Amino acid sequence: MKTLGFIGTGGMGNGMAANLIKAGYRLVVNDLDRARAKGLEDQGAVFKASPKAVAESCELVLSMLPNNNAVKAVAHGKGGLIEAASGAKTWIDFSSIDKETIVSIEGELAKKGWSVVDASAGGVEEVAAAGALALWLSGAKAVFDEHQPIFKAMGKSILHVGELGNAKLVKNAMAMLAAVQHMSLVEIGSWLKKGGLDDATFQTIIKNSAQDSEATRRIMDIVVSRQFKPRKSWMPKDVGFGLDMAREMEVPMPFVSLASQMFAIAQATGQDGYEATGIACNIYDMINGKPRGVGT
């Protein structure tokens, strides 16, 4: 069984890496905060002090990192992959960043013999832990085909989406769609409550309509329970990437822009310490003059 490297062992990365161990892969890991990798070490993973050391100890590098700067640092910062003298020469990056960054990095690493595959993952930490992510990959189709068993250990839906960078576009697109969906469902539910229908009734209506889906069921379950999990939502960042690219492409996106402004209101008013559904509910409670929080 192959030895894999995994860089970035936060909430999403930890679940993805743990499923690779469960599938029988030997794993070497790296994170700026070693404490986040402790659970993986307890399961048999070997910690390495730098991305360079990871690459030199494995056959394939994967990563799940928080932002553009983190990906750049792993690629060509001090102790970065570009310094590796041996070992892996293929890197599959699942980070939520923009297309321009991954394409630029690939151009630099290619000079050192690296092949970079761009990837994205749809789902939250619990979905990652369950190995049920939607995975989108772009770039070399041969790499995509070769490593199917690795992807199947982490995801339930695996799709190649074309040229390098497209997987980042897909991630941004799904975040934009989800942002509009969250805000619109909660907005309509708020209107219905004003008219006398409670959230549970609206939930039942959605379940028995053409709008029913796994996504709407998950959103409405949280709306009805008011159990908003505290966490940093990455959706505003991904939506922001999408809108930045839309401006460069001169593509108007009025609905996404409005959803983004709702997230900005949440950030400005301290309502953003939850997953996206909790943020949407808190915002609409605020603008409708209702108390914020669980059980309201």
Secondary structure, 3 states (H helix, E strand, C coil): CCEEEEECCCHHHHHHHHHHHHCCCEEEEECCCHHHHHHHHHCCCEECCCHHHHHCCCCEEEECCCCHHHHHHHHHCCCCHHHCCCCCCEEEECCCCCHHHHHHHHHHHHCCCCEEEEEEEECCHHHHHCCCEEEEEECCHHHHHHCHHHHHHHEEEEEECCCCCHHHHHHHHHHHHHHHHHHHHHHHHHHHHHHCCCHHHHHHHHHCCCCCCHHHHHHHHHHHHCCCCECCCCHHHHHHHHHHHHHHHCCCCHHHHHHHHHHHHHHHCCCCCECHHHHHHHHHHHHCCCCCCCCC
